[in-house]
Amino acid sequence: MRKRSYRYRPSKVQSIIGIVAGGLFVLIGLFVVIPTFGLFGVIWTLFAVGITAGNAYAAFSGKGYGSWEMTEDGSPAEAESGLDFEERLQKLQRLYDQRLITRDEYDKKRTEILAEKW
């Protein structure tokens, strides 16, 4: 079985919305939160700058960043589909010869394999 990895990247539209919202929060931080709350305002503004920078990186770089990643094992059917027709038919024949599947199962699966696009 093979493993597949997926990495989520926000779209450009999502990133641009994040830049606009982050910029708004930076401005609020600079002109409202810092003068009113002091140290908390500085922390607020630094977080807003980080969010804005992260979204800018995602929007304007080719790589972006991954919000989450997922790895999954391929199913046996997916692994089998990687084999070419001849190998799949030979494998099916071996299963039948070893009496691991019935003649009806063999015929049905053989028909499925041959019906696939070559």
Backbone as XML, in Angstrom:
<?xml version="1.0"?>
<chain id="A" units="angstrom">
  <residue number="1" name="MET">
    <atom name="N" x="0.826" y="-1.173" z="0.000"/>
    <atom name="CA" x="0.000" y="0.000" z="0.000"/>
    <atom name="C" x="0.876" y="1.244" z="0.000"/>
  </residue>
  <residue number="2" name="ARG">
    <atom name="N" x="0.399" y="2.276" z="-0.643"/>
    <atom name="CA" x="1.158" y="3.512" z="-0.672"/>
    <atom name="C" x="0.471" y="4.555" z="0.194"/>
  </residue>
  <residue number="3" name="LYS">
    <atom name="N" x="1.253" y="5.491" z="0.663"/>
    <atom name="CA" x="0.711" y="6.560" z="1.492"/>
    <atom name="C" x="0.547" y="7.806" z="0.650"/>
  </residue>
  <residue number="4" name="ARG">
    <atom name="N" x="-0.497" y="8.536" z="0.930"/>
    <atom name="CA" x="-0.738" y="9.798" z="0.263"/>
    <atom name="C" x="-0.699" y="10.899" z="1.303"/>
  </residue>
  <residue number="5" name="SER">
    <atom name="N" x="-0.112" y="12.011" z="0.954"/>
    <atom name="CA" x="-0.078" y="13.164" z="1.841"/>
    <atom name="C" x="-0.849" y="14.300" z="1.201"/>
  </residue>
  <residue number="6" name="TYR">
    <atom name="N" x="-1.641" y="14.960" z="2.000"/>
    <atom name="CA" x="-2.395" y="16.112" z="1.556"/>
    <atom name="C" x="-1.994" y="17.295" z="2.413"/>
  </residue>
  <residue number="7" name="ARG">
    <atom name="N" x="-1.851" y="18.434" z="1.801"/>
    <atom name="CA" x="-1.516" y="19.638" z="2.532"/>
    <atom name="C" x="-2.502" y="20.719" z="2.122"/>
  </residue>
  <residue number="8" name="TYR">
    <atom name="N" x="-3.171" y="21.273" z="3.093"/>
    <atom name="CA" x="-4.150" y="22.309" z="2.830"/>
    <atom name="C" x="-3.461" y="23.657" z="2.760"/>
  </residue>
  <residue number="9" name="ARG">
    <atom name="N" x="-3.762" y="24.413" z="1.729"/>
    <atom name="CA" x="-3.287" y="25.786" z="1.636"/>
    <atom name="C" x="-4.495" y="26.668" z="1.396"/>
  </residue>
  <residue number="10" name="PRO">
    <atom name="N" x="-4.566" y="27.785" z="2.092"/>
    <atom name="CA" x="-5.693" y="28.685" z="1.839"/>
    <atom name="C" x="-5.608" y="29.258" z="0.423"/>
  </residue>
  <residue number="11" name="SER">
    <atom name="N" x="-6.762" y="29.567" z="-0.130"/>
    <atom name="CA" x="-6.778" y="30.154" z="-1.471"/>
    <atom name="C" x="-6.297" y="31.597" z="-1.402"/>
  </residue>
  <residue number="12" name="LYS">
    <atom name="N" x="-6.028" y="32.163" z="-2.573"/>
    <atom name="CA" x="-5.583" y="33.555" z="-2.619"/>
    <atom name="C" x="-6.656" y="34.483" z="-2.046"/>
  </residue>
  <residue number="13" name="VAL">
    <atom name="N" x="-7.916" y="34.197" z="-2.340"/>
    <atom name="CA" x="-9.001" y="35.038" z="-1.824"/>
    <atom name="C" x="-9.033" y="34.984" z="-0.299"/>
  </residue>
  <residue number="14" name="GLN">
    <atom name="N" x="-8.909" y="33.777" z="0.261"/>
    <atom name="CA" x="-8.884" y="33.655" z="1.721"/>
    <atom name="C" x="-7.707" y="34.423" z="2.301"/>
  </residue>
  <residue number="15" name="SER">
    <atom name="N" x="-6.574" y="34.344" z="1.656"/>
    <atom name="CA" x="-5.381" y="35.025" z="2.154"/>
    <atom name="C" x="-5.536" y="36.545" z="2.074"/>
  </residue>
  <residue number="16" name="ILE">
    <atom name="N" x="-6.123" y="37.028" z="0.995"/>
    <atom name="CA" x="-6.318" y="38.472" z="0.857"/>
    <atom name="C" x="-7.313" y="38.979" z="1.901"/>
  </residue>
  <residue number="17" name="ILE">
    <atom name="N" x="-8.364" y="38.224" z="2.149"/>
    <atom name="CA" x="-9.301" y="38.594" z="3.216"/>
    <atom name="C" x="-8.577" y="38.616" z="4.551"/>
  </residue>
  <residue number="18" name="GLY">
    <atom name="N" x="-7.694" y="37.645" z="4.785"/>
    <atom name="CA" x="-6.898" y="37.625" z="6.018"/>
    <atom name="C" x="-5.968" y="38.822" z="6.129"/>
  </residue>
  <residue number="19" name="ILE">
    <atom name="N" x="-5.399" y="39.261" z="4.999"/>
    <atom name="CA" x="-4.529" y="40.437" z="5.002"/>
    <atom name="C" x="-5.336" y="41.682" z="5.373"/>
  </residue>
  <residue number="20" name="VAL">
    <atom name="N" x="-6.495" y="41.840" z="4.760"/>
    <atom name="CA" x="-7.339" y="43.011" z="5.038"/>
    <atom name="C" x="-7.781" y="43.008" z="6.505"/>
  </residue>
  <residue number="21" name="ALA">
    <atom name="N" x="-8.264" y="41.861" z="6.986"/>
    <atom name="CA" x="-8.708" y="41.782" z="8.391"/>
    <atom name="C" x="-7.532" y="41.993" z="9.338"/>
  </residue>
  <residue number="22" name="GLY">
    <atom name="N" x="-6.394" y="41.382" z="9.037"/>
    <atom name="CA" x="-5.215" y="41.553" z="9.874"/>
    <atom name="C" x="-4.752" y="43.000" z="9.903"/>
  </residue>
  <residue number="23" name="GLY">
    <atom name="N" x="-4.747" y="43.646" z="8.732"/>
    <atom name="CA" x="-4.374" y="45.063" z="8.674"/>
    <atom name="C" x="-5.300" y="45.932" z="9.498"/>
  </residue>
  <residue number="24" name="LEU">
    <atom name="N" x="-6.594" y="45.613" z="9.442"/>
    <atom name="CA" x="-7.571" y="46.344" z="10.253"/>
    <atom name="C" x="-7.269" y="46.181" z="11.742"/>
  </residue>
  <residue number="25" name="PHE">
    <atom name="N" x="-6.940" y="44.955" z="12.147"/>
    <atom name="CA" x="-6.622" y="44.717" z="13.560"/>
    <atom name="C" x="-5.304" y="45.374" z="13.970"/>
  </residue>
  <residue number="26" name="VAL">
    <atom name="N" x="-4.363" y="45.477" z="13.043"/>
    <atom name="CA" x="-3.121" y="46.203" z="13.343"/>
    <atom name="C" x="-3.440" y="47.670" z="13.601"/>
  </residue>
  <residue number="27" name="LEU">
    <atom name="N" x="-4.258" y="48.261" z="12.735"/>
    <atom name="CA" x="-4.635" y="49.668" z="12.918"/>
    <atom name="C" x="-5.394" y="49.887" z="14.227"/>
  </residue>
  <residue number="28" name="ILE">
    <atom name="N" x="-6.323" y="48.988" z="14.521"/>
    <atom name="CA" x="-7.053" y="49.082" z="15.786"/>
    <atom name="C" x="-6.075" y="48.960" z="16.954"/>
  </residue>
  <residue number="29" name="GLY">
    <atom name="N" x="-5.139" y="48.050" z="16.824"/>
    <atom name="CA" x="-4.138" y="47.887" z="17.874"/>
    <atom name="C" x="-3.305" y="49.135" z="18.080"/>
  </residue>
  <residue number="30" name="LEU">
    <atom name="N" x="-2.848" y="49.744" z="16.986"/>
    <atom name="CA" x="-2.001" y="50.927" z="17.083"/>
    <atom name="C" x="-2.733" y="52.149" z="17.638"/>
  </residue>
  <residue number="31" name="PHE">
    <atom name="N" x="-3.964" y="52.353" z="17.188"/>
    <atom name="CA" x="-4.654" y="53.589" z="17.537"/>
    <atom name="C" x="-5.657" y="53.475" z="18.678"/>
  </residue>
  <residue number="32" name="VAL">
    <atom name="N" x="-6.062" y="52.257" z="19.038"/>
    <atom name="CA" x="-7.048" y="52.118" z="20.106"/>
    <atom name="C" x="-6.515" y="51.271" z="21.264"/>
  </residue>
  <residue number="33" name="VAL">
    <atom name="N" x="-6.063" y="50.057" z="20.951"/>
    <atom name="CA" x="-5.743" y="49.098" z="22.001"/>
    <atom name="C" x="-4.454" y="49.465" z="22.742"/>
  </residue>
  <residue number="34" name="ILE">
    <atom name="N" x="-3.392" y="49.856" z="22.033"/>
    <atom name="CA" x="-2.143" y="50.217" z="22.717"/>
    <atom name="C" x="-2.346" y="51.426" z="23.627"/>
  </residue>
  <residue number="35" name="PRO">
    <atom name="N" x="-2.968" y="52.526" z="23.124"/>
    <atom name="CA" x="-3.150" y="53.669" z="24.027"/>
    <atom name="C" x="-4.050" y="53.361" z="25.228"/>
  </residue>
  <residue number="36" name="THR">
    <atom name="N" x="-5.016" y="52.460" z="25.040"/>
    <atom name="CA" x="-5.967" y="52.187" z="26.118"/>
    <atom name="C" x="-5.437" y="51.137" z="27.092"/>
  </residue>
  <residue number="37" name="PHE">
    <atom name="N" x="-4.834" y="50.064" z="26.581"/>
    <atom name="CA" x="-4.489" y="48.925" z="27.433"/>
    <atom name="C" x="-2.992" y="48.688" z="27.613"/>
  </residue>
  <residue number="38" name="GLY">
    <atom name="N" x="-2.156" y="49.474" z="26.996"/>
    <atom name="CA" x="-0.722" y="49.377" z="27.214"/>
    <atom name="C" x="-0.107" y="48.094" z="26.691"/>
  </residue>
  <residue number="39" name="LEU">
    <atom name="N" x="0.472" y="47.296" z="27.602"/>
    <atom name="CA" x="1.190" y="46.071" z="27.221"/>
    <atom name="C" x="0.286" y="45.085" z="26.478"/>
  </residue>
  <residue number="40" name="PHE">
    <atom name="N" x="-0.938" y="44.951" z="26.915"/>
    <atom name="CA" x="-1.880" y="44.081" z="26.211"/>
    <atom name="C" x="-2.050" y="44.550" z="24.774"/>
  </residue>
  <residue number="41" name="GLY">
    <atom name="N" x="-2.101" y="45.852" z="24.564"/>
    <atom name="CA" x="-2.238" y="46.407" z="23.223"/>
    <atom name="C" x="-1.053" y="46.072" z="22.342"/>
  </residue>
  <residue number="42" name="VAL">
    <atom name="N" x="0.138" y="46.080" z="22.924"/>
    <atom name="CA" x="1.340" y="45.713" z="22.161"/>
    <atom name="C" x="1.270" y="44.251" z="21.741"/>
  </residue>
  <residue number="43" name="ILE">
    <atom name="N" x="0.878" y="43.392" z="22.662"/>
    <atom name="CA" x="0.745" y="41.956" z="22.351"/>
    <atom name="C" x="-0.315" y="41.759" z="21.277"/>
  </residue>
  <residue number="44" name="TRP">
    <atom name="N" x="-1.454" y="42.439" z="21.438"/>
    <atom name="CA" x="-2.541" y="42.387" z="20.445"/>
    <atom name="C" x="-2.014" y="42.749" z="19.062"/>
  </residue>
  <residue number="45" name="THR">
    <atom name="N" x="-1.305" y="43.837" z="18.976"/>
    <atom name="CA" x="-0.818" y="44.342" z="17.708"/>
    <atom name="C" x="0.219" y="43.404" z="17.100"/>
  </residue>
  <residue number="46" name="LEU">
    <atom name="N" x="1.077" y="42.828" z="17.927"/>
    <atom name="CA" x="2.062" y="41.874" z="17.417"/>
    <atom name="C" x="1.388" y="40.630" z="16.836"/>
  </residue>
  <residue number="47" name="PHE">
    <atom name="N" x="0.346" y="40.142" z="17.506"/>
    <atom name="CA" x="-0.408" y="39.000" z="16.954"/>
    <atom name="C" x="-1.053" y="39.381" z="15.621"/>
  </residue>
  <residue number="48" name="ALA">
    <atom name="N" x="-1.616" y="40.579" z="15.560"/>
    <atom name="CA" x="-2.253" y="41.033" z="14.325"/>
    <atom name="C" x="-1.228" y="41.146" z="13.194"/>
  </residue>
  <residue number="49" name="VAL">
    <atom name="N" x="-0.038" y="41.622" z="13.505"/>
    <atom name="CA" x="1.032" y="41.714" z="12.503"/>
    <atom name="C" x="1.415" y="40.310" z="12.027"/>
  </residue>
  <residue number="50" name="GLY">
    <atom name="N" x="1.523" y="39.358" z="12.952"/>
    <atom name="CA" x="1.849" y="37.979" z="12.582"/>
    <atom name="C" x="0.797" y="37.362" z="11.684"/>
  </residue>
  <residue number="51" name="ILE">
    <atom name="N" x="-0.465" y="37.579" z="12.004"/>
    <atom name="CA" x="-1.552" y="37.041" z="11.179"/>
    <atom name="C" x="-1.514" y="37.655" z="9.785"/>
  </residue>
  <residue number="52" name="THR">
    <atom name="N" x="-1.304" y="38.954" z="9.739"/>
    <atom name="CA" x="-1.244" y="39.648" z="8.452"/>
    <atom name="C" x="-0.057" y="39.148" z="7.624"/>
  </residue>
  <residue number="53" name="ALA">
    <atom name="N" x="1.101" y="39.017" z="8.256"/>
    <atom name="CA" x="2.293" y="38.546" z="7.545"/>
    <atom name="C" x="2.103" y="37.116" z="7.041"/>
  </residue>
  <residue number="54" name="GLY">
    <atom name="N" x="1.514" y="36.253" z="7.855"/>
    <atom name="CA" x="1.269" y="34.876" z="7.426"/>
    <atom name="C" x="0.340" y="34.808" z="6.229"/>
  </residue>
  <residue number="55" name="ASN">
    <atom name="N" x="-0.698" y="35.605" z="6.236"/>
    <atom name="CA" x="-1.619" y="35.632" z="5.101"/>
    <atom name="C" x="-0.974" y="36.235" z="3.865"/>
  </residue>
  <residue number="56" name="ALA">
    <atom name="N" x="-0.119" y="37.236" z="4.055"/>
    <atom name="CA" x="0.594" y="37.817" z="2.924"/>
    <atom name="C" x="1.540" y="36.781" z="2.306"/>
  </residue>
  <residue number="57" name="TYR">
    <atom name="N" x="2.216" y="36.030" z="3.149"/>
    <atom name="CA" x="3.107" y="34.970" z="2.668"/>
    <atom name="C" x="2.314" y="33.938" z="1.863"/>
  </residue>
  <residue number="58" name="ALA">
    <atom name="N" x="1.151" y="33.553" z="2.378"/>
    <atom name="CA" x="0.329" y="32.564" z="1.678"/>
    <atom name="C" x="-0.197" y="33.107" z="0.357"/>
  </residue>
  <residue number="59" name="ALA">
    <atom name="N" x="-0.513" y="34.394" z="0.321"/>
    <atom name="CA" x="-1.097" y="34.973" z="-0.890"/>
    <atom name="C" x="-0.071" y="35.199" z="-1.987"/>
  </residue>
  <residue number="60" name="PHE">
    <atom name="N" x="1.134" y="35.616" z="-1.609"/>
    <atom name="CA" x="2.079" y="36.078" z="-2.613"/>
    <atom name="C" x="3.266" y="35.157" z="-2.863"/>
  </residue>
  <residue number="61" name="SER">
    <atom name="N" x="3.395" y="34.085" z="-2.097"/>
    <atom name="CA" x="4.474" y="33.146" z="-2.377"/>
    <atom name="C" x="3.894" y="31.945" z="-3.109"/>
  </residue>
  <residue number="62" name="GLY">
    <atom name="N" x="4.724" y="31.242" z="-3.808"/>
    <atom name="CA" x="4.263" y="30.059" z="-4.531"/>
    <atom name="C" x="3.983" y="28.891" z="-3.609"/>
  </residue>
  <residue number="63" name="LYS">
    <atom name="N" x="4.648" y="28.858" z="-2.459"/>
    <atom name="CA" x="4.527" y="27.719" z="-1.557"/>
    <atom name="C" x="3.370" y="27.868" z="-0.581"/>
  </residue>
  <residue number="64" name="GLY">
    <atom name="N" x="3.170" y="29.044" z="-0.064"/>
    <atom name="CA" x="2.151" y="29.217" z="0.961"/>
    <atom name="C" x="2.558" y="28.502" z="2.227"/>
  </residue>
  <residue number="65" name="TYR">
    <atom name="N" x="1.607" y="28.198" z="3.056"/>
    <atom name="CA" x="1.877" y="27.455" z="4.282"/>
    <atom name="C" x="0.757" y="26.446" z="4.469"/>
  </residue>
  <residue number="66" name="GLY">
    <atom name="N" x="1.026" y="25.427" z="5.205"/>
    <atom name="CA" x="0.015" y="24.399" z="5.444"/>
    <atom name="C" x="-0.693" y="24.640" z="6.757"/>
  </residue>
  <residue number="67" name="SER">
    <atom name="N" x="-2.006" y="24.735" z="6.695"/>
    <atom name="CA" x="-2.767" y="24.858" z="7.935"/>
    <atom name="C" x="-2.842" y="23.514" z="8.635"/>
  </residue>
  <residue number="68" name="TRP">
    <atom name="N" x="-2.934" y="22.461" z="7.872"/>
    <atom name="CA" x="-2.902" y="21.114" z="8.419"/>
    <atom name="C" x="-2.465" y="20.169" z="7.320"/>
  </residue>
  <residue number="69" name="GLU">
    <atom name="N" x="-1.937" y="19.047" z="7.732"/>
    <atom name="CA" x="-1.518" y="18.017" z="6.794"/>
    <atom name="C" x="-2.170" y="16.702" z="7.184"/>
  </residue>
  <residue number="70" name="MET">
    <atom name="N" x="-2.386" y="15.856" z="6.200"/>
    <atom name="CA" x="-3.015" y="14.571" z="6.451"/>
    <atom name="C" x="-2.293" y="13.520" z="5.626"/>
  </residue>
  <residue number="71" name="THR">
    <atom name="N" x="-2.017" y="12.389" z="6.228"/>
    <atom name="CA" x="-1.432" y="11.266" z="5.524"/>
    <atom name="C" x="-2.370" y="10.082" z="5.687"/>
  </residue>
  <residue number="72" name="GLU">
    <atom name="N" x="-2.645" y="9.416" z="4.593"/>
    <atom name="CA" x="-3.518" y="8.250" z="4.665"/>
    <atom name="C" x="-2.880" y="7.099" z="3.913"/>
  </residue>
  <residue number="73" name="ASP">
    <atom name="N" x="-3.182" y="5.919" z="4.351"/>
    <atom name="CA" x="-2.736" y="4.728" z="3.648"/>
    <atom name="C" x="-3.689" y="4.483" z="2.503"/>
  </residue>
  <residue number="74" name="GLY">
    <atom name="N" x="-3.152" y="4.071" z="1.378"/>
    <atom name="CA" x="-4.008" y="3.718" z="0.259"/>
    <atom name="C" x="-4.737" y="2.420" z="0.560"/>
  </residue>
  <residue number="75" name="SER">
    <atom name="N" x="-5.938" y="2.311" z="0.069"/>
    <atom name="CA" x="-6.705" y="1.091" z="0.290"/>
    <atom name="C" x="-6.139" y="-0.018" z="-0.596"/>
  </residue>
  <residue number="76" name="PRO">
    <atom name="N" x="-6.434" y="-1.270" z="-0.262"/>
    <atom name="CA" x="-5.955" y="-2.363" z="-1.114"/>
    <atom name="C" x="-6.438" y="-2.230" z="-2.549"/>
  </residue>
  <residue number="77" name="ALA">
    <atom name="N" x="-7.643" y="-1.710" z="-2.737"/>
    <atom name="CA" x="-8.157" y="-1.537" z="-4.096"/>
    <atom name="C" x="-7.320" y="-0.522" z="-4.851"/>
  </residue>
  <residue number="78" name="GLU">
    <atom name="N" x="-6.893" y="0.552" z="-4.168"/>
    <atom name="CA" x="-6.056" y="1.557" z="-4.816"/>
    <atom name="C" x="-4.701" y="0.969" z="-5.163"/>
  </residue>
  <residue number="79" name="ALA">
    <atom name="N" x="-4.158" y="0.181" z="-4.278"/>
    <atom name="CA" x="-2.854" y="-0.434" z="-4.547"/>
    <atom name="C" x="-2.955" y="-1.381" z="-5.727"/>
  </residue>
  <residue number="80" name="GLU">
    <atom name="N" x="-4.050" y="-2.118" z="-5.786"/>
    <atom name="CA" x="-4.237" y="-3.068" z="-6.873"/>
    <atom name="C" x="-4.419" y="-2.340" z="-8.200"/>
  </residue>
  <residue number="81" name="SER">
    <atom name="N" x="-5.081" y="-1.174" z="-8.167"/>
    <atom name="CA" x="-5.326" y="-0.464" z="-9.413"/>
    <atom name="C" x="-4.035" y="0.053" z="-10.020"/>
  </residue>
  <residue number="82" name="GLY">
    <atom name="N" x="-2.958" y="0.117" z="-9.233"/>
    <atom name="CA" x="-1.672" y="0.532" z="-9.758"/>
    <atom name="C" x="-1.032" y="-0.536" z="-10.631"/>
  </residue>
  <residue number="83" name="LEU">
    <atom name="N" x="-1.499" y="-1.766" z="-10.533"/>
    <atom name="CA" x="-0.967" y="-2.847" z="-11.363"/>
    <atom name="C" x="-1.540" y="-2.724" z="-12.769"/>
  </residue>
  <residue number="84" name="ASP">
    <atom name="N" x="-0.771" y="-3.173" z="-13.756"/>
    <atom name="CA" x="-1.319" y="-3.148" z="-15.100"/>
    <atom name="C" x="-2.284" y="-4.327" z="-15.272"/>
  </residue>
  <residue number="85" name="PHE">
    <atom name="N" x="-2.982" y="-4.328" z="-16.377"/>
    <atom name="CA" x="-4.021" y="-5.335" z="-16.591"/>
    <atom name="C" x="-3.476" y="-6.754" z="-16.541"/>
  </residue>
  <residue number="86" name="GLU">
    <atom name="N" x="-2.340" y="-6.964" z="-17.172"/>
    <atom name="CA" x="-1.761" y="-8.309" z="-17.214"/>
    <atom name="C" x="-1.449" y="-8.812" z="-15.803"/>
  </residue>
  <residue number="87" name="GLU">
    <atom name="N" x="-0.838" y="-7.962" z="-14.990"/>
    <atom name="CA" x="-0.505" y="-8.362" z="-13.617"/>
    <atom name="C" x="-1.766" y="-8.653" z="-12.809"/>
  </residue>
  <residue number="88" name="ARG">
    <atom name="N" x="-2.777" y="-7.814" z="-13.002"/>
    <atom name="CA" x="-4.026" y="-8.029" z="-12.255"/>
    <atom name="C" x="-4.701" y="-9.327" z="-12.676"/>
  </residue>
  <residue number="89" name="LEU">
    <atom name="N" x="-4.683" y="-9.614" z="-13.965"/>
    <atom name="CA" x="-5.278" y="-10.863" z="-14.440"/>
    <atom name="C" x="-4.484" y="-12.067" z="-13.947"/>
  </residue>
  <residue number="90" name="GLN">
    <atom name="N" x="-3.165" y="-11.963" z="-13.939"/>
    <atom name="CA" x="-2.334" y="-13.058" z="-13.432"/>
    <atom name="C" x="-2.588" y="-13.284" z="-11.950"/>
  </residue>
  <residue number="91" name="LYS">
    <atom name="N" x="-2.704" y="-12.214" z="-11.191"/>
    <atom name="CA" x="-2.988" y="-12.335" z="-9.767"/>
    <atom name="C" x="-4.349" y="-13.003" z="-9.552"/>
  </residue>
  <residue number="92" name="LEU">
    <atom name="N" x="-5.329" y="-12.583" z="-10.341"/>
    <atom name="CA" x="-6.657" y="-13.173" z="-10.241"/>
    <atom name="C" x="-6.614" y="-14.664" z="-10.570"/>
  </residue>
  <residue number="93" name="GLN">
    <atom name="N" x="-5.850" y="-15.021" z="-11.610"/>
    <atom name="CA" x="-5.721" y="-16.433" z="-11.996"/>
    <atom name="C" x="-5.083" y="-17.245" z="-10.873"/>
  </residue>
  <residue number="94" name="ARG">
    <atom name="N" x="-4.043" y="-16.693" z="-10.230"/>
    <atom name="CA" x="-3.392" y="-17.387" z="-9.106"/>
    <atom name="C" x="-4.387" y="-17.621" z="-7.965"/>
  </residue>
  <residue number="95" name="LEU">
    <atom name="N" x="-5.197" y="-16.616" z="-7.672"/>
    <atom name="CA" x="-6.196" y="-16.781" z="-6.603"/>
    <atom name="C" x="-7.169" y="-17.907" z="-6.944"/>
  </residue>
  <residue number="96" name="TYR">
    <atom name="N" x="-7.576" y="-17.962" z="-8.205"/>
    <atom name="CA" x="-8.496" y="-19.020" z="-8.616"/>
    <atom name="C" x="-7.809" y="-20.385" z="-8.584"/>
  </residue>
  <residue number="97" name="ASP">
    <atom name="N" x="-6.563" y="-20.449" z="-9.089"/>
    <atom name="CA" x="-5.823" y="-21.711" z="-9.096"/>
    <atom name="C" x="-5.594" y="-22.246" z="-7.688"/>
  </residue>
  <residue number="98" name="GLN">
    <atom name="N" x="-5.412" y="-21.375" z="-6.746"/>
    <atom name="CA" x="-5.200" y="-21.786" z="-5.351"/>
    <atom name="C" x="-6.526" y="-22.036" z="-4.627"/>
  </residue>
  <residue number="99" name="ARG">
    <atom name="N" x="-7.605" y="-21.942" z="-5.365"/>
    <atom name="CA" x="-8.959" y="-22.169" z="-4.851"/>
    <atom name="C" x="-9.319" y="-21.218" z="-3.711"/>
  </residue>
  <residue number="100" name="LEU">
    <atom name="N" x="-8.808" y="-19.989" z="-3.821"/>
    <atom name="CA" x="-9.133" y="-18.972" z="-2.827"/>
    <atom name="C" x="-10.390" y="-18.196" z="-3.211"/>
  </residue>
  <residue number="101" name="ILE">
    <atom name="N" x="-10.757" y="-18.274" z="-4.493"/>
    <atom name="CA" x="-12.002" y="-17.667" z="-4.956"/>
    <atom name="C" x="-12.730" y="-18.669" z="-5.838"/>
  </residue>
  <residue number="102" name="THR">
    <atom name="N" x="-14.036" y="-18.505" z="-5.938"/>
    <atom name="CA" x="-14.846" y="-19.417" z="-6.751"/>
    <atom name="C" x="-14.783" y="-19.011" z="-8.218"/>
  </residue>
  <residue number="103" name="ARG">
    <atom name="N" x="-15.311" y="-19.902" z="-9.063"/>
    <atom name="CA" x="-15.331" y="-19.610" z="-10.503"/>
    <atom name="C" x="-16.193" y="-18.381" z="-10.794"/>
  </residue>
  <residue number="104" name="ASP">
    <atom name="N" x="-17.307" y="-18.242" z="-10.086"/>
    <atom name="CA" x="-18.177" y="-17.080" z="-10.285"/>
    <atom name="C" x="-17.455" y="-15.789" z="-9.901"/>
  </residue>
  <residue number="105" name="GLU">
    <atom name="N" x="-16.748" y="-15.819" z="-8.762"/>
    <atom name="CA" x="-15.988" y="-14.635" z="-8.338"/>
    <atom name="C" x="-14.899" y="-14.307" z="-9.358"/>
  </residue>
  <residue number="106" name="TYR">
    <atom name="N" x="-14.238" y="-15.335" z="-9.841"/>
    <atom name="CA" x="-13.187" y="-15.159" z="-10.837"/>
    <atom name="C" x="-13.749" y="-14.508" z="-12.098"/>
  </residue>
  <residue number="107" name="ASP">
    <atom name="N" x="-14.853" y="-15.054" z="-12.594"/>
    <atom name="CA" x="-15.456" y="-14.527" z="-13.822"/>
    <atom name="C" x="-15.912" y="-13.083" z="-13.645"/>
  </residue>
  <residue number="108" name="LYS">
    <atom name="N" x="-16.522" y="-12.815" z="-12.516"/>
    <atom name="CA" x="-17.030" y="-11.464" z="-12.255"/>
    <atom name="C" x="-15.873" y="-10.458" z="-12.197"/>
  </residue>
  <residue number="109" name="LYS">
    <atom name="N" x="-14.827" y="-10.776" z="-11.457"/>
    <atom name="CA" x="-13.694" y="-9.861" z="-11.322"/>
    <atom name="C" x="-12.947" y="-9.718" z="-12.643"/>
  </residue>
  <residue number="110" name="ARG">
    <atom name="N" x="-12.816" y="-10.786" z="-13.379"/>
    <atom name="CA" x="-12.134" y="-10.734" z="-14.676"/>
    <atom name="C" x="-12.897" y="-9.805" z="-15.621"/>
  </residue>
  <residue number="111" name="THR">
    <atom name="N" x="-14.204" y="-9.901" z="-15.603"/>
    <atom name="CA" x="-15.031" y="-9.028" z="-16.429"/>
    <atom name="C" x="-14.834" y="-7.564" z="-16.018"/>
  </residue>
  <residue number="112" name="GLU">
    <atom name="N" x="-14.772" y="-7.306" z="-14.699"/>
    <atom name="CA" x="-14.549" y="-5.936" z="-14.209"/>
    <atom name="C" x="-13.206" y="-5.398" z="-14.694"/>
  </residue>
  <residue number="113" name="ILE">
    <atom name="N" x="-12.172" y="-6.214" z="-14.583"/>
    <atom name="CA" x="-10.833" y="-5.773" z="-14.988"/>
    <atom name="C" x="-10.803" y="-5.481" z="-16.485"/>
  </residue>
  <residue number="114" name="LEU">
    <atom name="N" x="-11.384" y="-6.365" z="-17.274"/>
    <atom name="CA" x="-11.367" y="-6.179" z="-18.720"/>
    <atom name="C" x="-12.264" y="-5.040" z="-19.172"/>
  </residue>
  <residue number="115" name="ALA">
    <atom name="N" x="-13.253" y="-4.673" z="-18.357"/>
    <atom name="CA" x="-14.153" y="-3.581" z="-18.725"/>
    <atom name="C" x="-13.523" y="-2.200" z="-18.467"/>
  </residue>
  <residue number="116" name="GLU">
    <atom name="N" x="-12.451" y="-2.174" z="-17.684"/>
    <atom name="CA" x="-11.798" y="-0.900" z="-17.408"/>
    <atom name="C" x="-11.126" y="-0.368" z="-18.656"/>
  </residue>
  <residue number="117" name="LYS">
    <atom name="N" x="-10.917" y="0.933" z="-18.665"/>
    <atom name="CA" x="-10.267" y="1.575" z="-19.805"/>
    <atom name="C" x="-8.828" y="1.117" z="-19.908"/>
  </residue>
  <residue number="118" name="TRP">
    <atom name="N" x="-8.407" y="0.701" z="-21.060"/>
    <atom name="CA" x="-7.050" y="0.189" z="-21.256"/>
    <atom name="C" x="-6.117" y="1.319" z="-21.295"/>
  </residue>
</chain>
